[in-house]
Every structure is written in structure tokens, then in C-alpha cells.
Amino acid sequence: MGVGTSLTLRPSVPMGHVTGAPYVVALAVARELGGRVRWPHEVVTASGESLVSVDARAGYDEGVFVRCDLVWDAERGFDAAALERVAGDAVDAWAADVAAGRAAAGPLAPVLSDYFDALLGMGEKVEVLRGGRVIGEGALVAVDVWGRATVRLKGGAQELEVAPEQARLRYV
């Protein structure tokens, strides 16, 4: 059974950059737990076992907000308050980087190097799934500053670039 926590973050970033928040949260939670990240923003063990699922929804009321839901198996016994704290601190630091102009290329620019270091599955075989069906097979070869994954399709002649809202990857 899954348990978890939900937190509302209010990063001072342009609305177009809030898509970076769940990546930053996943990276912070992975560091806290000694884990890795699987695209786009799932925290996993070094062997790929799921630790924490990160889901985010953004909006605007008095300002930009991002609601992040962190969910894990109850038997893991994670400290929700500690995960909220590291997530909030990481998003605040990222927002400061954005404000300082270090995200001009895209929302993940300030953390992309760290994200790559934590990312599990680079170069591995994946299936690209849309609507529950496979639309492509190949290897995960890149993630850009907007969080889009690039999959080099079988045969190596074509690449498919996908955002998390377009498709998901299944590692095979």
C-alpha cells in the first residue's frame, strides 16, 4: 500500500519553468535516500527498484505554485517531513539559480549535470509508450534542458524526442 506526502511549492520562476520542479524534487529526494532517478522524475535504487514516485501539478493563484505528491510503499518507513524539507530546499535553491539567469537555456539548465549523474538508464534499451502501446524502441541517449528524453530508435538512423506528458519510457 502506498503512503506519502503532498507539498505545495511556490518557486519564484516564470510559469514556463515550473516544469523543472518535479525533476529538482526527484533529484533532492534521490540524494536524501542515496538513490538514483529514472526519467522523468521517479526515485529508484541503483538496481532500478522504485523508491518514491514524484507527481506534480502546476498552477497559478496569487502566484505560480507546484503541488508535488511523493508516494512510496508503506514498509519503507520514509520520514515525510525530511523529504518535504529537502524537496523545498532544493526547489528554493533552483529558483534562486533561475532568478540569477542560470536557466536561460531551459528550466533544468542549473541542475542538468547533477540530474545526468543521478539518472539511471542512460544508454539502456527502452520502449516508448503512448496510450499504453509501444510507438518506438531504442536506447535512451539524452535528456535536454526542458526535460525531454531522446531515444535513438533501433537501427540508429532516427531519434524520437518525448516530453513526460507525451509518452513514458519502459526499460526493457
Salt bridges, closest charged atoms under 4 A:
GLU42 OE1 - ARG38 NH1 3.72
GLU49 OE2 - ARG76 NH2 2.66
ASP55 OD1 - ARG57 NH1 3.42
ASP61 OD1 - ARG10 NH1 2.84
GLU62 OE1 - ARG10 NH2 3.62
ASP69 OD2 - ARG67 NH2 2.99
ASP97 OD1 - ARG102 NH2 2.87
ASP114 OD2 - ARG31 NH2 2.87
GLU127 OE1 - ARG170 NH2 2.57
GLU137 OE1 - LYS154 NZ 3.00
ASP144 OD2 - ARG148 NE 2.70
GLU159 OE2 - ARG152 NH2 2.95
GLU161 OE1 - ARG148 NE 3.40
